[in-house]
Amino acid sequence: GVILLPITILGMFLGGFLIKKFKLHITEMAKFACITFIVAYLLNLLYFTCSCEVLQVAGLTAPYSGLKHLSSPKNSFMASCNADCSCKLDQWDPVCGDNGITYMTACFAGCKSSTGMGKNMVFHNCSCVKGQVYGLGNSSALLGQCQRESCTKAFPYFLALQTACAFILALGGTPTYMIMFRSVSPDLKSFAVGIETLGGRVLGGLPAPIYFGALIDETCLKWGTKNCGGSGSCRVYDTKAFRNVYLGLIAGLRAGCCLLYIVLSILIMKRFK
């Protein structure tokens, strides 16, 4: 937000400046808005190259290597190293083992003792961690999820790409509004703004959280549990599926918008040539 807000404001003001500086006709503004949207759409496809690995959680996305698993599918988090620990499946207080694997709780890591308090808590003598590193290391675990290097490395590129897309979209935003003001009669301008706002809310603002949320929920690998027993928030997502579903839906919607921009440009050029 700190980066995108100034960039968006700059793009909108620059778009208005270009209209005034070069005294663009409505047909030229239509071409300008169409080109900027298509360029932003093509840049948007590059988001698919920004990958982030799935969080490695023992028993969920990563196996208890070299350890015997219990047979019940409901106890996929249970292995021979924590079978006698009486771990609760509805708890989520992750710890990061020396082996780079995240465990749901210190109990599932088979930890026997701990030192420190709060965020600095360290768990020791963790049988599951020790089993995965075949006896090497001190078999300890730190409170919190393990860091994912691929996510950290990809984030600056993602942010730069998002900034470029936001700037180009904002650049064509002002010409788009000017097209609406210049293509309707003066007594209908306020009505046109109302219709445009209503269309955006009805087609985009209101239903989008519903179908976006439904698709995102399908990529959840582990749901939390509320105190009353109901389903809580998602603890772990399949990040690759999340990326493909989320970006794929956006790409599909913007492809339709590109088509509408092209149709709009053609109609305006025929009407105002």
Secondary structure by P-SEA (a helix, b strand, c coil): cccaaaaaaaaaaaaaaaaaaccccaaaaaaaaaaaaaaaaaaaacccccccccccccccccccccbbbbccccccccccccccccccccccbbbbccccccccccccccccccccccccccccccaaaaaaaccccccccccbbbbbaaaaaaaaaaaaaaaaaaaaaaaaaaaaaaaaaaaccccaaaaaaaaaaaaaaaacccaaaaaaaaaaaaaccbbbbccccccccccccaaaaaaaaaaaaaaaaaaaaaaaaaaaaaaaaaacc
